[in-house]
Amino acid sequence: MVWTPGRICLVGEHNDWAGGQAVVVPHHRGLTIEVEAYESFVVHTILEGTPYSWSPGQDPGLLGLVPSVLTALGAAPPALRVRIYGDLPPGRGFSSSAAVAVGLVRVLGPRVGADVGDPDRVAELAWRAEHEILGVNCGLLDPLACAYARPLHLRFGPQGTRVFPLHPARATLIVGSFSRPRDTRAILAALGAARTTAPVRTALEGFGDAAEAVAKALPAGDHMRIGAEMNRCQALYEEHLLTLPELAAPGLVRAVRRLRDAGAYGAKFSGAGGDGSVVAWMPSDRADAGVTALEGLGIDAEVVQIGMTSPDSGGDRGPSPR
């Protein structure tokens, strides 16, 4: 059994494929993958309450990551039954697809004789499965965040990727996810097509500058600076990226305003963008107000603490599909 957390991007979205910096922390929600010997290879999961299954020879549909991971591992489907379950909502900006890919690499790799090695190797294989094989215009940010499962400062450049573990002071986040998944592929495709335009470059460079500042402020617990940089990212997002129709986010903009009114140091989009998810850096004594502010807009909201020990990766994370 392998449990993999989702990730929350504090600052630096899209700077993996565009080049730049990002700061990520693990979500306390995640996905469990368990396997058992079986007469053939079959995968079971539940997405948004609907059960799905796949076996070789069938159209994988929403389970396309499974054959892609096997291809990345250079392996034929083993005789196993695989169950994927958990409490990480898909399509909301918390890297559910990367969590699936990372978990599959970790649980299937040793069983097919593949060398999955350290977190960097796991992330590389998961990225190859999603980007090179499945064709999603994504970078290494999400698989690295899920594979390391700890706060990270990431630098992406022509000479490769550098990973710096962070030790943040204890802090409170409010995380909200909208009721419907947004179209991540369409968002990434639109940004990729416009990546050389001045608005997109301005936004992404600003995200990278903010990530460098936040990486320095986290260990010191400089809440005001962190919140200010998050607000800066949101302003860049609204000014330069919301001109792309695929990133339309009226619900997100309302949520950010409501969180700031509730006392957040800073609040911004998280993940690919659009009405997917929102994250706020919150005074601990205003956490309930932040949750109430989002729930008043019909957004699922919860408190996430950072600077604390991550959940045990072997624990039970929800009902297993059968």
Protein Blocks (a to p, Z undefined) as FASTA:
>chain_A
ZZddddddfbhghklmnopaddddddfbdcdddddddfbdcddddeehiacdddehiafk
jmmmmmmmmmmnopacdddddddddjbdehionommmmmmmmmmmmmmmmnopaekjmkl
mmmmmmmmmmmmnopacdfklmmmmmnopacdddddfkbccddddddddddddddddfbd
cdfklmmmmmmmmmmpmklmmmmmmmmmmmmmmmmmmmnopaklmmmmmmmmmmmmmmmm
mmpmklgcfklmmmmmmmmmnopabdcdehjbpjfbdcddddfklmmmmmmmmmmnopac
ddddehiacddfkbcebjcdZZ
